[in-house]
Amino acid sequence: MLACRRLARPAFSRIRSLSTTTEGALTHENCDVVVVGGGPVGLALAGALSSSRVVGDNLRIALVEAGDLDKIRAWQLPSEKYSNRVSSLTNTSYAFLNDIGAWSYVQHERTCPVEHMDVWDGISDARISFDAAEIGTVSQNEGMARLTENLNLQRGLLHLLEKAPGVDLIHRTKVTSVTRESEGHGAWPIVNLDNGRRLRARLLVGADGFNSPVRAYAQIPSFGWSYDTQGVVATLIHRPRSAYEGPNTTAYQRFLPTGPIAFLPLSPTVSSLVWSTRPHIAQTLQGCDPSVLACMINAAFRLPQVSLQYLYNRISEAQATSTPLTPQQVQEEILWRETSHGIDRHSAMSASAAMGDAPIGIPPVNSELVPPLVTSIQAGSIASFPLRFNHTESYLGEGAGARTVLVGDAAHTIHPLAGQGLNLGLGDVEALAKCIENAILQGSDVGSYTALQPYARERYLTNHTIMAAIDKLHKLYTTDFEPVVWARSTGLEVVNELDSLKAAIMMTAGADGGKSGITAGWDMVTKGVETLDSAVKVARAVGGGIGGIVGTGVQTLIQRVSERTRA
């Protein structure tokens, strides 16, 4: 938590809000910190800085956002409707938001704890189940994570900033360019706005997303690639869980060869969809009648891949002829496929079970292993976006791009399969806010490279380790090559039987609310996946002895996990 004690005046004086300087005929408004980007990460940074009395007493902070923050501040939906952009906040992120005072402004009834998680292989059905009770930290947050709409979090952060007079919110205003002042004035960045204002920044923070103008100004290179995958999101409506099944607090994720599909609980009758799949499939799904998409979501959690692929092709062909399939036709196709696979229509694994107003009775056996059947999709909630991996080579600008720092998606973009994108950004914010506060306490220049180095040292390795692990998991599961399927399934089933290892994995992901071991834990996952990958490559090369080679890879993975857990 940021310190709150009052500080004697540091070596540099605070720049007052009305302070200006003139270079030639141009007037600049002086700011200590200018944050570009009013998304959750940018607002969280402004909130973290404003929550510190040390920072508030000594720095002038400005946040620039192109969008209308008043609309977010006034955002509200009926209790039964939800936004389609949802994030899973780890307990570590929750603790940070609570420490800076932001969580008290979040509408709690629109958030949902994740108390259980079921993840399984779409080809082999190998499964791992997580339970918050296994780590013994179910207290304030009541779960291993908490789901909330991004807009709910942004609105809460804006209400927090209303209580922070030291932050100048400049919205409905675009950054037209970022330039560098002459050397004679210390070479501070100048942020030029489309309303004519020019902000001279001691420290310029890029929280402005993947296409970051701040990163472009600082000339910080990045590396990465676009996945052959598109993310489809929607808000799902379903029946409530029965008294025999417990509350709707379980997150489900099935790894299909075309990408993972996730079902994230929001309320007893509403959940959020994040379906990562091939671009042509995403286009087909988006072009469906919402009722057809609801049928496909139910099928995607239950049918074998061969039948799902048939359904994708069947729907796509019908769309191409301008005679799209009706929901009834899709249901009949699903029923036929289930019959061919020997799936009982009255079992939990049936996606063709009666929908709509059918009465709720005793649920079928093992109904808790799959999400509830989707009955409809909230109007206007279906959307899609491209998925990519991208990481900058540095978080700090140097030379002509000095006095700049990157946070969140401006610095790193990852696949959403583990729900870590916003959590990484909030981790950046917490580390940078502490770094800025420490610079003030030490009388340092908050925009200097030396003062900002601790932030880069703390976050770069942590972020890269997690990003590498998630990227490798994505690649490991988007294949139906038999040795890989066997290896990953065996490893998953073995780990599922070892409660201490599952607890370690959850703690690694921030479910215990602490930070210790997070980098080491994700590094463990990365090296374990690399072991399997290497084993499979050898198996491909030699052609024989596949089971023994890959089996050795699995044993090595388990050994690594066990050693890290004991450590």
N, C-alpha and C positions, 0 to 999 in steps of 0.2 A: 504493500500500500504506500502511496506517496506520502512523504512527510508533510506535516501541517504546521511546523513552527515558523515564526516570523524570522526573517533573515536581515541582518544588517546590510546596508547597501553594498553591492558587489563592486568589483573593479570597474565595470562598465555601468553606466546609469541607464535606468529604464527610459525608453522612448515614450513620451506621453502621446496620448491619442490624437492630439491636434498638432503634433510636431510635424513639420515639413522641411524639406530641403529643396534647393533649386539647382538644377544642372542646365546651364544655358537658359532657354526660355521655358523649360519643362519643370513642373513642380511634382515632387514625389511625396507621398505619405509614408512616414517611417513606421515600420513594424518590426518587432523582434522575431515573431514566428508567423509565417503565412502558410496556411494549409490549403492546398488546392484539392477539392473533392469533398462533397457533402454526403457521401455514402456512409454506411455503418462504421467503416474504419476511420474515415476522416472526422466524423462527428465524435467517435470514441476518443480520438486523440485530443480534440478540442476539449472534450469533457474531462479527460484525465488531467490535462494541464490546468484547467480551471478549478479542479477539485483540490489542487495543491496551493496552500496559502503562500508558500515560497515562490511559486511561479506567478500566482496572481498579483503578488505585491511588487514584482520586479519586471514582468514582461507584458508587452501588448501583443495580443494574438488576434489574427484575422483569419477567417475561413471563407473561401470563395467557392461558390457552387453555381453551375449553369442552370440547374432546375429550380423549381419553385418549392422552397422549404415550407412555405405557409400551407401548401396542400398536404404535405406530410405531417405537419404539426396538427392539422385539423382532420387527418385521416381517421375514418371509422367505418366499420362494416357491421351489418346485423350479426348477432351472436352466432347464427348458423352458417355464415359465409366467411370464407378465408381467402387471403391472398395466395397466389400460386408460387411465390418465391419465399421459401422457408429455409431456415438454417438450424443445424443441430449444434447447440452450444455445449461444450464440455463443461464439467464442473470447475475446471481451471478458469475458463472464460467467464463463467457465471460469477466466480469469486472475485475476479477483477472488476466486472461491471458493478457488483455489489459494493466493492471497496470504494469506487469513485462516486457512488451514490446514484448511478444510473438505473439500477434494477428497480428501485422503488417507484420509478416513473413508467415502467413497462406494465402494460395491462396483463396481469398475471393469469386471469381466467382465459386468455387467448394463448397461453403457453401450455405445453404438455410434457410431463416427464417421460423419459424412456427408461422403463424398469427392466425390460427384457429385450434381447435382440437375437433373432434367428437368421443365420446366414447359411446358404447351401449351394452346392454345385448343381447347375442346371442339367448336366449330363449324367453324373454318377449319383446325384442326390446325397452325397456326403455332406454332413451338416455339423455346424458348431453353434452352440447356444450360449449366450451370455446372460447373466442375471446380476443386477446391481447388488443383491444381497451377498454375492460371493466375495465382494471386496470390503464389505462392512462399513461403507461410508454413506449409506442412505440416511441423510440427516436433513440439512436445510434444503437441498435441491431435490430430494426424494427421487433419485434415479441416477443412472450413469451419464445422462445428458438431458438437455431440455430443448424441445423444439419450439421455435417461435417464428412468426412471420418477420421478414426483414423490416417491413414498414412499421411493425409494432416496436421493434428495437430502435429504429431511427426516430420515431416519434418520442419515445422515452428519452433518448439522448438530447433531442431538441428541447424538451421540457426541462431537462437538467441544465442546459445552457441558458435557458431563460433566467435562471437563478445566478448566472455567472456574468456579471457586468463587464468583466475584463475581456470578453470575446466579442469581436465585431463580426457578425454574420452578414456576408455579402452574397445574396442569392439572386436568381434570375439574371445572372451576369456571367458572361463568358470570358475566358482568358484568350485574348487575341494573339498575344506573344509573350515570351519571356526573354528579356535582353539583359545584358551585363553593363553595369555602369562603368565609367572610366576608372582607371587604376587609381587616380588621385582621390577617389572617394571610398576606397577600400574594396572595390569590385564586388559590391553586393548585387544580387539578382534584382531586376526590376520586372514586376508582374504588371503587364498592360491589360486593362480591362475594357470591354466594349462600351462601358458607360463613361469612358474618358478618365477614370481614376488610374493612378499608377502607384503601385505599392512597392516600396523599397524594403527588401526582406533581409534581416540579419541571417535568418535561417528559412529556407524554402522547403516545404515538405510536399512531396508528391503522393497524394492518396487518390489519384485521379484515374485509376484503372489501367487496363491492359494497354490502351493506346495513350499512354501518359505524355502530355506535353512537357511536364517537368523532367521526365526521363530523357525526352528528346533534347531539351535545352542542356541538360547536364552531360549529354553525349555518353550515356552509360550503355554499353552494348548488352545484349541479352542473347540467350540461346534457347532453343526449344523446337517444338513441332506441333502441328495440328493433328489430333487423332482423327482417324477415319470413323468418327463417332459424333452423333448429335444427341444433345440432351433434350428430352421431352418432359415437360412438367404439366401438372394439372391438379385441381382440387377434387378429391373423390368423396362421394357420398355413399354410405353403406349402412346396414342395420347395426344397432348396438350389439355388443357382445352379450351373451346370455349370462345368467347368474352362475352357470356351470363353467364358464370360461374365464371369468375375471374381467377387469377393465381393459379398455383399448389403450394400452401403454406399451405394446410390443412393436418394435421396428423389424420389418422383414426385408431381406435382400436375397435375391436369387441371381447367381452369376450364369448368364447365358453366353454362348459363344459370340453372340453379336453385341454383348455388353450387359452390365448388371441392371436389374430393375429393383427399385426400392419403394417400400410402402411405409410412410412415416406418420404416426398418429398425431392428431391435433385435438380431437374431442371424442366423445363416445361414438359419434356418427360421422365424423369427417376425418380424412387422412390426406396426406400429400403424396403425389407421385413424382419420382425422379427416375426416368427410364432412359438409360444411355444405350443407344443402338446405332446401327449403320444409317448414314444419311438418307438412303433411298427408303429404308423402312420407316424412319422418322417422318419423311414426307408422306408416306402412305398412311401412317397413323393420324397425322394431322389433318389429312384430307377426308378422314372417316366422319360419318355421323357420330356425335358423342356417345350414343348408345352402342354403336359398333365398337368404339374405342373401349368402352366399359367392358364389353365382352372379351376383347383382346387382352385387357389387363388381367382379368380373372384367369384367362387361359395361360398367360405368360408365367403365372406363379404355379401352374399345375400340369400343363401338357408337356410331353417330351419335345425336344427341339425339332425333330423331323416334322411333327404336326404343326408347330408354330411356323416353320418355314413355309409349309404348304399354305397356311392361312394368310401369311404375308403376301405370297404370290397370287393367291386367289383374289384377295381384296384389291391388290394393285392392278391386276388384269381387268377387273370389273370397273375400276376407276378410269382406266385408259379408254374403255369403250363408252364412257359416259353413262353407264348403267350400274351405279354403285350398289353393293349388296345391302340389303335391309338387315336390321338387327335380328329379325327372325331367321333369315337365311344363314347368318353367321352362327347363330345358336344351333341351327340344325347341322352345320358343318362341324362345329365343336362336338356336338353329341355323337356324330358319326365317328369322329376321330377318337373320342373317349371309348366308344364301344370297341373299336379296333385295337385299342391298347388294353382292353379288359378293365377299364376304370368303372367302378360301380357308380351309377348316377346319384345315388344317395350317400356316397362317401364324402369325406372332407376334400378329396382330391378331384371332385367333379366341378368343372367350371360351368356346366350346363344346368346346374340345379336351378329350381324355380326362383325367379327374381320378383321384384315388385312388392306386392302386398301379401306374399305368402306368410302364414303365421310362424312365429318363432317357437320352436319346441326344444326338446333335448337335442343338443348339437351332436353331429356324428363323431365317432371316435377320432381322436387326434386332430380335431378341428383347430386346436391352438397352434398347430404346426404351419398353418398357412393363414394369410390375412383374410378378413371377412370379405364376402363377395361384394363387389362394387355394384350398386344399383343405378347410379347416375353420376354425371360429372357436372360440376358447377359451371353454369353458363359463362363463357368468356374467359375461362381459366386455362385453356389449353395453349401452350406456347412451346417454343424450342429455341435452342441456342447451340453454337458450335463448342466443342470441347478441345482444350489444348493444354500443352505443357510448356511453360516458359519461365525462365529464371534469369535475372540480370546477373552480370558478372561482378557487380558491386552494388551495395546499397547507398554508397556515398559518392557525390560528385567531387571531382578534383580539377585542378587547373582552371580552365575557362568555365567549368561547371561547378566550381566550389560553392560551398554554403547550401548544398542541396542534399536531401535524404529521401529515400523511397520507403513506403510501407504498403502492405496489402498487395492487391493485384497489380499495382504499378511495379512491384518488385518480383512477384511470383504468382503464377497461375497454375492450378493443378486440376486433375480429374476429380469429379465430385464423389467418387465411389465410397470414400471414407468420411465424407462430410467435414473435411478439415480446412477448407478454404478460408472461411471467415475466422475460424479459430487461430489460424496462422497469422492473419491480419491483426487480430486482437492481441496476440502475443507480441507482435511488432510494436503495437501502440504502447503496451505496458512497459516494454523495455526502453523505448525511445523516451517516454515521459519521465522515467526514472533517470535516464541519461541526462536529459535537459535539466532536471532538478538538481542533480549532482553537480553539473557544470556551474549552476548559479551558486550553490553552496561553497564551491571551491573558487569562486570569483573568476571563472573562465568565460570565454566568449562562446555562447551556445551554438554559434554557427561554424566554429572552427573544426577542422578535420580531426584534430586531437581530441576534442571534447566529445565528438560523435563516434569515435572508434569503438568504445565499449559496446554500443548498440550493435554495430555491424558484427563484432566478434561474437556476441551472444546469439544473434538471430540467424546469421547466414548458415552455419553448420546445422543448427536445429532444423531450419526450414528445408535445407537441401536433403538432409537425411530422410525426413518425412516424405518429401516429394519423390525421392528415388524409390522408397518403399512402395508408395501408392502406384507409381508408374510401373514398377515390376509386377505388382499384383494384377494390374489391368492387363498387362501383356500375358501373364501366366494363365489368366482365366479366359482370354479371348482366343482360345484354340481348342480344337477337339482331337488333337494328336493323342493317340491312346496312351503312350507312356507318360505324357504330361498329366493327362486326366487321372491316371492311376496314382502318380506320385502326389499330386496336390490333394487328391481325395484321401489317400492314406494318411498324409500329414495332418489333414483337417480332423479326421476321425480320432487319431491318436491324441492330438491336443485337446479335443473335446472331452476326452476321458480324464484329463489332468486338470483338476480345479485350480491348483496353484498356478499353472501356466496361463490359464484363462484369466485369472485375477491379475497376473502380471501384464497381460496384453491390455486389459481394460485400464490399468493404472498408467500404462504407456500412453494410451490415448487421452489421458487427462480426466478419466472418470473419477479419480479419487480427490480431485480438487487441488492436487499438488503438482509441482514441476519436476521433482527429483526423478531422474531416470528416464525422462521422456525421450531425449536424444538417444540414449543407450538402447532403449526399448525398440524404437523404430529402426535403429541400426541393426538390431538383432533380426527384425523382420526382413530387412533388406538383404542381409547376408544369408539368411535362411532361404529366401527365394532365389538368390544367386546360386546357392548350392544345388537346388533342384534344377535350375536352368542349365548349369554346367553338366550335371548328370545326364540330362536329356540330350544335350549336344553330343556327349560321348556315346550315348546309346544309339543315336542316329548314325554316328560315324562307323561304329563297329557292327551294327546291324543285329547282333545277337546278345544274349545275356541281358536284355533290357530290364527285366524284373529285378535282377540282382543289382545292377548299376544304379537304377533309380531308387531302389530300396535303400541302398547305402546313402544316397542323397537325402532321403527322408530321415534316416537315422541321424545323420549329421545335423539336419535342421533341428530335430528334437534335442540333440545334445547341446547345441548352441543355446536354445531357449532355456534348457535346464540350468546351464552354467550361468547365464545372465540373471536368471531368477534367484539362484543361490547367492550371487554377488550382490 
